Amino acid sequence: MADRETRPTTVWSRPERGARGPAPERSRTQITAAALALADAEGLAAVSMRALAQRLGTGPASLYRYVGSRDELLDLMADAVAGELDLSGATGGDWLDDLVGLALQSRDAHVRHPWLADLNDRRGEVLGPHAIDYLDHALGILAPAPGTAGQKLEAVGLLGGLAVLFARREAAATSTAATSTAATSTGDPATGDPAARVAHLAAVAAEGRHPHLLAALTAAGAPPPADRDALFVRLLRRLLPAMLGQGEP
């Protein structure tokens, strides 16, 4: 029973390598960096122990001396991306500004690594040391903010969820850039520019079968130019204070 209770439960709970055997040829950090490069280049599905070993010029069996399974490798990859965020800034200023800045960093990390959102969907809540540092830093930013501890944890979760959502939209926009460019000249609302889509929506609303949509579009007026950064920041600045019981700033 004691052995079961003390058994390591994550890759970080275990020494990087056993004390016995030949001198280490590489480190978990090097292996993880190679896996990140592979995922960035070819997608998450391309990341296997065999493909990674081939990239490193070694045999798959040698990698298992450092990483126990592909799942452990994926955990290391996710935490390595969390380590890309700069948490060195002092907290204690304007908590909302600081938290929005952290959210922008998180979104940019997901844009750099578009496979990360799918990885987090599959792997559940496995927090490595960098992810725990991030969570602690975010809660430190929120220390002077109103709200309960539970509300602050929910706010950090919302921040991450919006970062993923906007990163996915960015990736989708990038992947369809060529199609959108072609559709802009034809005014195709399905794949074209935002103006064509807005015009299509307005035309549908004007038919009279969607009175609430028509009223909202009429009241809103012309939409502002598409700016994902501005929209991302605007949503965070509205939602976060509301979640913490402060209301819209």
Phi and psi restraints in degrees (value plus and minus 20) as a CYANA .aco file:
   2 ALA   PHI     -82.5   -42.5
   2 ALA   PSI     -57.8   -17.8
   3 ASP   PHI     -84.1   -44.1
   3 ASP   PSI     -59.2   -19.2
   4 ARG   PHI     -87.0   -47.0
   4 ARG   PSI     -57.7   -17.7
   5 GLU   PHI     -90.5   -50.5
   5 GLU   PSI     -48.1    -8.1
   6 THR   PHI    -120.4   -80.4
   6 THR   PSI     -18.8    21.2
   7 ARG   PHI     -86.1   -46.1
   7 ARG   PSI     115.4   155.4
   8 PRO   PHI     -79.1   -39.1
   8 PRO   PSI     121.5   161.5
   9 THR   PHI    -130.2   -90.2
   9 THR   PSI     -32.9     7.1
  10 THR   PHI    -155.6  -115.6
  10 THR   PSI     148.5   188.5
  11 VAL   PHI     -83.5   -43.5
  11 VAL   PSI     -48.7    -8.7
  12 TRP   PHI     -99.4   -59.4
  12 TRP   PSI     -34.3     5.7
  13 SER   PHI     -99.8   -59.8
  13 SER   PSI     -30.0    10.0
  14 ARG   PHI    -131.5   -91.5
  14 ARG   PSI     124.4   164.4
  15 PRO   PHI     -74.5   -34.5
  15 PRO   PSI     129.0   169.0
  16 GLU   PHI     -79.8   -39.8
  16 GLU   PSI     -56.2   -16.2
  17 ARG   PHI    -166.1  -126.1
  17 ARG   PSI     133.6   173.6
  18 GLY   PHI     -87.2   -47.2
  18 GLY   PSI     138.3   178.3
  19 ALA   PHI     -92.0   -52.0
  19 ALA   PSI     -44.7    -4.7
  20 ARG   PHI    -112.9   -72.9
  20 ARG   PSI     148.0   188.0
  21 GLY   PHI      77.8   117.8
  21 GLY   PSI     158.9   198.9
  22 PRO   PHI     -86.5   -46.5
  22 PRO   PSI     143.4   183.4
  23 ALA   PHI     -79.5   -39.5
  23 ALA   PSI     121.2   161.2
  24 PRO   PHI     -83.2   -43.2
  24 PRO   PSI     117.7   157.7
  25 GLU   PHI    -111.6   -71.6
  25 GLU   PSI     -41.9    -1.9
  26 ARG   PHI    -174.8  -134.8
  26 ARG   PSI     158.3   198.3
  27 SER   PHI    -140.7  -100.7
  27 SER   PSI     146.5   186.5
  28 ARG   PHI     -80.4   -40.4
  28 ARG   PSI     -56.3   -16.3
  29 THR   PHI     -81.5   -41.5
  29 THR   PSI     -63.2   -23.2
  30 GLN   PHI     -85.9   -45.9
  30 GLN   PSI     -62.5   -22.5
  31 ILE   PHI     -83.9   -43.9
  31 ILE   PSI     -63.5   -23.5
  32 THR   PHI     -84.1   -44.1
  32 THR   PSI     -61.9   -21.9
  33 ALA   PHI     -80.6   -40.6
  33 ALA   PSI     -60.9   -20.9
  34 ALA   PHI     -86.1   -46.1
  34 ALA   PSI     -58.0   -18.0
  35 ALA   PHI     -86.7   -46.7
  35 ALA   PSI     -58.9   -18.9
  36 LEU   PHI     -81.2   -41.2
  36 LEU   PSI     -65.3   -25.3
  37 ALA   PHI     -82.5   -42.5
  37 ALA   PSI     -58.8   -18.8
  38 LEU   PHI     -85.5   -45.5
  38 LEU   PSI     -65.2   -25.2
  39 ALA   PHI     -85.1   -45.1
  39 ALA   PSI     -60.5   -20.5
  40 ASP   PHI     -83.3   -43.3
  40 ASP   PSI     -56.4   -16.4
  41 ALA   PHI    -102.1   -62.1
  41 ALA   PSI     -57.5   -17.5
  42 GLU   PHI    -147.2  -107.2
  42 GLU   PSI     -23.1    16.9
  43 GLY   PHI      76.2   116.2
  43 GLY   PSI     143.7   183.7
  44 LEU   PHI     -84.5   -44.5
  44 LEU   PSI     -54.8   -14.8
  45 ALA   PHI     -82.9   -42.9
  45 ALA   PSI     -43.8    -3.8
  46 ALA   PHI     -97.8   -57.8
  46 ALA   PSI     -32.2     7.8
  47 VAL   PHI    -103.7   -63.7
  47 VAL   PSI      86.1   126.1
  48 SER   PHI    -154.1  -114.1
  48 SER   PSI     142.5   182.5
  49 MET   PHI     -82.9   -42.9
  49 MET   PSI     -55.5   -15.5
  50 ARG   PHI     -88.7   -48.7
  50 ARG   PSI     -66.4   -26.4
  51 ALA   PHI     -85.0   -45.0
  51 ALA   PSI     -58.0   -18.0
  52 LEU   PHI     -87.7   -47.7
  52 LEU   PSI     -60.7   -20.7
  53 ALA   PHI     -82.4   -42.4
  53 ALA   PSI     -60.7   -20.7
  54 GLN   PHI     -83.0   -43.0
  54 GLN   PSI     -59.8   -19.8
  55 ARG   PHI     -84.9   -44.9
  55 ARG   PSI     -54.9   -14.9
  56 LEU   PHI    -107.7   -67.7
  56 LEU   PSI     -25.9    14.1
  57 GLY   PHI      52.2    92.2
  57 GLY   PSI      19.0    59.0
  58 THR   PHI    -161.2  -121.2
  58 THR   PSI    -197.3  -157.3
  59 GLY   PHI    -113.9   -73.9
  59 GLY   PSI     130.4   170.4
  60 PRO   PHI     -76.2   -36.2
  60 PRO   PSI     -56.9   -16.9
  61 ALA   PHI     -80.5   -40.5
  61 ALA   PSI     -53.4   -13.4
  62 SER   PHI     -86.7   -46.7
  62 SER   PSI     -49.3    -9.3
  63 LEU   PHI     -90.2   -50.2
  63 LEU   PSI     -48.2    -8.2
  64 TYR   PHI     -90.5   -50.5
  64 TYR   PSI     -29.2    10.8
  65 ARG   PHI     -94.4   -54.4
  65 ARG   PSI     -38.8     1.2
  66 TYR   PHI    -129.9   -89.9
  66 TYR   PSI     -55.3   -15.3
  67 VAL   PHI    -150.3  -110.3
  67 VAL   PSI     106.8   146.8
  68 GLY   PHI     -94.8   -54.8
  68 GLY   PSI     -43.1    -3.1
  69 SER   PHI    -184.4  -144.4
  69 SER   PSI     150.3   190.3
  70 ARG   PHI     -83.6   -43.6
  70 ARG   PSI     -57.0   -17.0
  71 ASP   PHI     -80.1   -40.1
  71 ASP   PSI     -60.9   -20.9
  72 GLU   PHI     -84.7   -44.7
  72 GLU   PSI     -57.7   -17.7
  73 LEU   PHI     -82.1   -42.1
  73 LEU   PSI     -62.5   -22.5
  74 LEU   PHI     -83.5   -43.5
  74 LEU   PSI     -58.7   -18.7
  75 ASP   PHI     -80.7   -40.7
  75 ASP   PSI     -63.5   -23.5
  76 LEU   PHI     -83.7   -43.7
  76 LEU   PSI     -59.5   -19.5
  77 MET   PHI     -83.6   -43.6
  77 MET   PSI     -66.8   -26.8
  78 ALA   PHI     -81.2   -41.2
  78 ALA   PSI     -61.8   -21.8
  79 ASP   PHI     -90.6   -50.6
  79 ASP   PSI     -51.9   -11.9
  80 ALA   PHI     -83.3   -43.3
  80 ALA   PSI     -58.1   -18.1
  81 VAL   PHI     -86.3   -46.3
  81 VAL   PSI     -60.1   -20.1
  82 ALA   PHI     -79.1   -39.1
  82 ALA   PSI     -52.0   -12.0
  83 GLY   PHI     -91.3   -51.3
  83 GLY   PSI     -31.9     8.1
  84 GLU   PHI     -96.4   -56.4
  84 GLU   PSI     -36.8     3.2
  85 LEU   PHI     -96.1   -56.1
  85 LEU   PSI     118.5   158.5
  86 ASP   PHI    -106.7   -66.7
  86 ASP   PSI      89.5   129.5
  87 LEU   PHI    -126.2   -86.2
  87 LEU   PSI      -2.5    37.5
  88 SER   PHI    -101.0   -61.0
  88 SER   PSI     -35.1     4.9
  89 GLY   PHI     -86.2   -46.2
  89 GLY   PSI     121.4   161.4
  90 ALA   PHI     -90.5   -50.5
  90 ALA   PSI     121.8   161.8
  91 THR   PHI    -115.1   -75.1
  91 THR   PSI     150.0   190.0
  92 GLY   PHI      90.4   130.4
  92 GLY   PSI     -21.5    18.5
  93 GLY   PHI    -106.4   -66.4
  93 GLY   PSI    -150.5  -110.5
  94 ASP   PHI    -103.7   -63.7
  94 ASP   PSI      91.2   131.2
  95 TRP   PHI     -81.5   -41.5
  95 TRP   PSI     -56.0   -16.0
  96 LEU   PHI     -90.1   -50.1
  96 LEU   PSI     -63.0   -23.0
  97 ASP   PHI     -80.6   -40.6
  97 ASP   PSI     -64.1   -24.1
  98 ASP   PHI     -85.2   -45.2
  98 ASP   PSI     -59.6   -19.6
  99 LEU   PHI     -91.3   -51.3
  99 LEU   PSI     -57.9   -17.9
 100 VAL   PHI     -83.1   -43.1
 100 VAL   PSI     -61.1   -21.1
 101 GLY   PHI     -80.5   -40.5
 101 GLY   PSI     -60.0   -20.0
 102 LEU   PHI     -85.9   -45.9
 102 LEU   PSI     -59.2   -19.2
 103 ALA   PHI     -83.9   -43.9
 103 ALA   PSI     -59.7   -19.7
 104 LEU   PHI     -82.9   -42.9
 104 LEU   PSI     -59.9   -19.9
 105 GLN   PHI     -81.6   -41.6
 105 GLN   PSI     -64.1   -24.1
 106 SER   PHI     -83.2   -43.2
 106 SER   PSI     -63.6   -23.6
 107 ARG   PHI     -81.7   -41.7
 107 ARG   PSI     -63.6   -23.6
 108 ASP   PHI     -83.2   -43.2
 108 ASP   PSI     -55.8   -15.8
 109 ALA   PHI     -84.5   -44.5
 109 ALA   PSI     -59.2   -19.2
 110 HIS   PHI     -89.4   -49.4
 110 HIS   PSI     -52.5   -12.5
 111 VAL   PHI     -86.9   -46.9
 111 VAL   PSI     -61.7   -21.7
 112 ARG   PHI     -85.0   -45.0
 112 ARG   PSI     -51.7   -11.7
 113 HIS   PHI    -146.1  -106.1
 113 HIS   PSI      57.6    97.6
 114 PRO   PHI     -82.8   -42.8
 114 PRO   PSI     -37.0     3.0
 115 TRP   PHI     -96.5   -56.5
 115 TRP   PSI     -33.9     6.1
 116 LEU   PHI     -84.3   -44.3
 116 LEU   PSI     -59.5   -19.5
 117 ALA   PHI     -81.2   -41.2
 117 ALA   PSI     -64.2   -24.2
 118 ASP   PHI     -84.9   -44.9
 118 ASP   PSI     -56.7   -16.7
 119 LEU   PHI     -83.5   -43.5
 119 LEU   PSI     -65.6   -25.6
 120 ASN   PHI     -85.7   -45.7
 120 ASN   PSI     -51.9   -11.9
 121 ASP   PHI     -83.6   -43.6
 121 ASP   PSI     -53.6   -13.6
 122 ARG   PHI    -109.6   -69.6
 122 ARG   PSI     -50.8   -10.8
 123 ARG   PHI    -114.8   -74.8
 123 ARG   PSI     -30.2     9.8
 124 GLY   PHI      58.0    98.0
 124 GLY   PSI    -179.1  -139.1
 125 GLU   PHI    -117.6   -77.6
 125 GLU   PSI      56.1    96.1
 126 VAL   PHI    -127.1   -87.1
 126 VAL   PSI      87.8   127.8
 127 LEU   PHI    -121.2   -81.2
 127 LEU   PSI     102.3   142.3
 128 GLY   PHI    -110.0   -70.0
 128 GLY   PSI    -198.4  -158.4
 129 PRO   PHI     -81.1   -41.1
 129 PRO   PSI     -59.2   -19.2
 130 HIS   PHI     -89.6   -49.6
 130 HIS   PSI     -58.5   -18.5
 131 ALA   PHI     -85.8   -45.8
 131 ALA   PSI     -57.1   -17.1
 132 ILE   PHI     -87.6   -47.6
 132 ILE   PSI     -59.3   -19.3
 133 ASP   PHI     -79.1   -39.1
 133 ASP   PSI     -62.1   -22.1
 134 TYR   PHI     -82.3   -42.3
 134 TYR   PSI     -66.4   -26.4
 135 LEU   PHI     -82.1   -42.1
 135 LEU   PSI     -64.4   -24.4
 136 ASP   PHI     -83.8   -43.8
 136 ASP   PSI     -59.6   -19.6
 137 HIS   PHI     -84.6   -44.6
 137 HIS   PSI     -63.1   -23.1
 138 ALA   PHI     -82.7   -42.7
 138 ALA   PSI     -61.0   -21.0
 139 LEU   PHI     -88.7   -48.7
 139 LEU   PSI     -51.6   -11.6
 140 GLY   PHI     -84.6   -44.6
 140 GLY   PSI     -60.6   -20.6
 141 ILE   PHI     -80.0   -40.0
 141 ILE   PSI     -58.8   -18.8
 142 LEU   PHI    -102.1   -62.1
 142 LEU   PSI     -22.3    17.7
 143 ALA   PHI     -74.1   -34.1
 143 ALA   PSI     -64.5   -24.5
 144 PRO   PHI    -103.2   -63.2
 144 PRO   PSI     -23.0    17.0
 145 ALA   PHI     -98.2   -58.2
 145 ALA   PSI     136.3   176.3
 146 PRO   PHI     -90.7   -50.7
 146 PRO   PSI     149.9   189.9
 147 GLY   PHI      88.2   128.2
 147 GLY   PSI     140.7   180.7
 148 THR   PHI    -102.7   -62.7
 148 THR   PSI     149.9   189.9
 149 ALA   PHI     -80.7   -40.7
 149 ALA   PSI     -59.2   -19.2
 150 GLY   PHI     -84.4   -44.4
 150 GLY   PSI     -61.6   -21.6
 151 GLN   PHI     -83.8   -43.8
 151 GLN   PSI     -56.4   -16.4
 152 LYS   PHI     -89.4   -49.4
 152 LYS   PSI     -58.4   -18.4
 153 LEU   PHI     -84.1   -44.1
 153 LEU   PSI     -59.6   -19.6
 154 GLU   PHI     -84.4   -44.4
 154 GLU   PSI     -57.4   -17.4
 155 ALA   PHI     -84.4   -44.4
 155 ALA   PSI     -60.4   -20.4
 156 VAL   PHI     -84.8   -44.8
 156 VAL   PSI     -58.1   -18.1
 157 GLY   PHI     -83.9   -43.9
 157 GLY   PSI     -60.8   -20.8
 158 LEU   PHI     -82.7   -42.7
 158 LEU   PSI     -62.4   -22.4
 159 LEU   PHI     -75.5   -35.5
 159 LEU   PSI     -68.1   -28.1
 160 GLY   PHI     -84.9   -44.9
 160 GLY   PSI     -60.2   -20.2
 161 GLY   PHI     -84.0   -44.0
 161 GLY   PSI     -62.0   -22.0
 162 LEU   PHI     -88.0   -48.0
 162 LEU   PSI     -55.8   -15.8
 163 ALA   PHI     -80.2   -40.2
 163 ALA   PSI     -63.4   -23.4
 164 VAL   PHI     -85.8   -45.8
 164 VAL   PSI     -64.8   -24.8
 165 LEU   PHI     -79.1   -39.1
 165 LEU   PSI     -68.1   -28.1
 166 PHE   PHI     -91.3   -51.3
 166 PHE   PSI     -52.4   -12.4
 167 ALA   PHI     -85.5   -45.5
 167 ALA   PSI     -58.7   -18.7
 168 ARG   PHI     -86.3   -46.3
 168 ARG   PSI     -58.8   -18.8
 169 ARG   PHI     -85.2   -45.2
 169 ARG   PSI     -58.8   -18.8
 170 GLU   PHI     -83.2   -43.2
 170 GLU   PSI     -63.6   -23.6
 171 ALA   PHI     -84.5   -44.5
 171 ALA   PSI     -60.8   -20.8
 172 ALA   PHI     -85.1   -45.1
 172 ALA   PSI     -59.9   -19.9
 173 ALA   PHI     -85.5   -45.5
 173 ALA   PSI     -58.3   -18.3
 174 THR   PHI     -87.6   -47.6
 174 THR   PSI     -61.9   -21.9
 175 SER   PHI     -89.6   -49.6
 175 SER   PSI     -42.0    -2.0
 176 THR   PHI    -128.2   -88.2
 176 THR   PSI      -2.3    37.7
 177 ALA   PHI     -79.9   -39.9
 177 ALA   PSI     -63.3   -23.3
 178 ALA   PHI     -85.0   -45.0
 178 ALA   PSI     -61.8   -21.8
 179 THR   PHI     -85.1   -45.1
 179 THR   PSI     -60.6   -20.6
 180 SER   PHI     -84.7   -44.7
 180 SER   PSI     -58.5   -18.5
 181 THR   PHI     -82.4   -42.4
 181 THR   PSI     -62.2   -22.2
 182 ALA   PHI     -88.8   -48.8
 182 ALA   PSI     -58.2   -18.2
 183 ALA   PHI     -93.3   -53.3
 183 ALA   PSI     -44.6    -4.6
 184 THR   PHI     -78.0   -38.0
 184 THR   PSI     -58.5   -18.5
 185 SER   PHI     -92.1   -52.1
 185 SER   PSI     -41.1    -1.1
 186 THR   PHI    -121.4   -81.4
 186 THR   PSI     -30.8     9.2
 187 GLY   PHI      49.2    89.2
 187 GLY   PSI      11.5    51.5
 188 ASP   PHI     -95.7   -55.7
 188 ASP   PSI      94.5   134.5
 189 PRO   PHI     -90.6   -50.6
 189 PRO   PSI     -39.9     0.1
 190 ALA   PHI     -92.0   -52.0
 190 ALA   PSI     -58.0   -18.0
 191 THR   PHI    -152.8  -112.8
 191 THR   PSI     -15.4    24.6
 192 GLY   PHI    -110.4   -70.4
 192 GLY   PSI    -173.9  -133.9
 193 ASP   PHI     -97.2   -57.2
 193 ASP   PSI     143.9   183.9
 194 PRO   PHI     -79.8   -39.8
 194 PRO   PSI     -54.9   -14.9
 195 ALA   PHI     -81.0   -41.0
 195 ALA   PSI     -59.9   -19.9
 196 ALA   PHI     -85.8   -45.8
 196 ALA   PSI     -59.1   -19.1
 197 ARG   PHI     -87.2   -47.2
 197 ARG   PSI     -60.3   -20.3
 198 VAL   PHI     -84.4   -44.4
 198 VAL   PSI     -62.9   -22.9
 199 ALA   PHI     -82.3   -42.3
 199 ALA   PSI     -60.1   -20.1
 200 HIS   PHI     -83.0   -43.0
 200 HIS   PSI     -64.7   -24.7
 201 LEU   PHI     -84.0   -44.0
 201 LEU   PSI     -61.3   -21.3
 202 ALA   PHI     -83.6   -43.6
 202 ALA   PSI     -59.4   -19.4
 203 ALA   PHI     -84.9   -44.9
 203 ALA   PSI     -60.6   -20.6
 204 VAL   PHI     -84.9   -44.9
 204 VAL   PSI     -63.2   -23.2
 205 ALA   PHI     -83.3   -43.3
 205 ALA   PSI     -55.7   -15.7
 206 ALA   PHI     -89.1   -49.1
 206 ALA   PSI     -33.0     7.0
 207 GLU   PHI     -88.0   -48.0
 207 GLU   PSI     -38.0     2.0
 208 GLY   PHI      77.6   117.6
 208 GLY   PSI     -24.6    15.4
 209 ARG   PHI    -109.9   -69.9
 209 ARG   PSI     -23.7    16.3
 210 HIS   PHI    -152.5  -112.5
 210 HIS   PSI      53.3    93.3
 211 PRO   PHI     -84.3   -44.3
 211 PRO   PSI     -54.8   -14.8
 212 HIS   PHI     -88.9   -48.9
 212 HIS   PSI     -59.5   -19.5
 213 LEU   PHI     -85.5   -45.5
 213 LEU   PSI     -62.6   -22.6
 214 LEU   PHI     -81.3   -41.3
 214 LEU   PSI     -63.7   -23.7
 215 ALA   PHI     -84.1   -44.1
 215 ALA   PSI     -60.6   -20.6
 216 ALA   PHI     -86.6   -46.6
 216 ALA   PSI     -62.5   -22.5
 217 LEU   PHI     -87.0   -47.0
 217 LEU   PSI     -57.3   -17.3
 218 THR   PHI     -86.2   -46.2
 218 THR   PSI     -62.4   -22.4
 219 ALA   PHI     -89.7   -49.7
 219 ALA   PSI     -55.2   -15.2
 220 ALA   PHI     -93.6   -53.6
 220 ALA   PSI     -50.6   -10.6
 221 GLY   PHI      54.7    94.7
 221 GLY   PSI    -181.6  -141.6
 222 ALA   PHI     -86.8   -46.8
 222 ALA   PSI     114.7   154.7
 223 PRO   PHI     -91.1   -51.1
 223 PRO   PSI     129.6   169.6
 224 PRO   PHI     -89.8   -49.8
 224 PRO   PSI     141.6   181.6
 225 PRO   PHI     -76.3   -36.3
 225 PRO   PSI     124.7   164.7
 226 ALA   PHI     -82.7   -42.7
 226 ALA   PSI     102.7   142.7
 227 ASP   PHI    -167.8  -127.8
 227 ASP   PSI      78.5   118.5
 228 ARG   PHI     -83.8   -43.8
 228 ARG   PSI     -57.3   -17.3
 229 ASP   PHI     -80.4   -40.4
 229 ASP   PSI     -67.3   -27.3
 230 ALA   PHI     -84.3   -44.3
 230 ALA   PSI     -60.9   -20.9
 231 LEU   PHI     -85.8   -45.8
 231 LEU   PSI     -62.7   -22.7
 232 PHE   PHI     -78.5   -38.5
 232 PHE   PSI     -69.4   -29.4
 233 VAL   PHI     -84.6   -44.6
 233 VAL   PSI     -61.3   -21.3
 234 ARG   PHI     -82.8   -42.8
 234 ARG   PSI     -63.4   -23.4
 235 LEU   PHI     -83.7   -43.7
 235 LEU   PSI     -64.2   -24.2
 236 LEU   PHI     -82.2   -42.2
 236 LEU   PSI     -62.6   -22.6
 237 ARG   PHI     -89.8   -49.8
 237 ARG   PSI     -40.7    -0.7
 238 ARG   PHI    -108.1   -68.1
 238 ARG   PSI     -63.5   -23.5
 239 LEU   PHI     -98.3   -58.3
 239 LEU   PSI     -62.2   -22.2
 240 LEU   PHI     -81.9   -41.9
 240 LEU   PSI     -69.3   -29.3
 241 PRO   PHI     -81.5   -41.5
 241 PRO   PSI     -56.9   -16.9
 242 ALA   PHI     -84.1   -44.1
 242 ALA   PSI     -58.8   -18.8
 243 MET   PHI     -85.1   -45.1
 243 MET   PSI     -50.0   -10.0
 244 LEU   PHI    -115.2   -75.2
 244 LEU   PSI      -9.2    30.8
 245 GLY   PHI      59.6    99.6
 245 GLY   PSI      -1.7    38.3
 246 GLN   PHI    -119.2   -79.2
 246 GLN   PSI     -42.1    -2.1
 247 GLY   PHI      64.4   104.4
 247 GLY   PSI     154.4   194.4
 248 GLU   PHI     -87.8   -47.8
 248 GLU   PSI     113.0   153.0
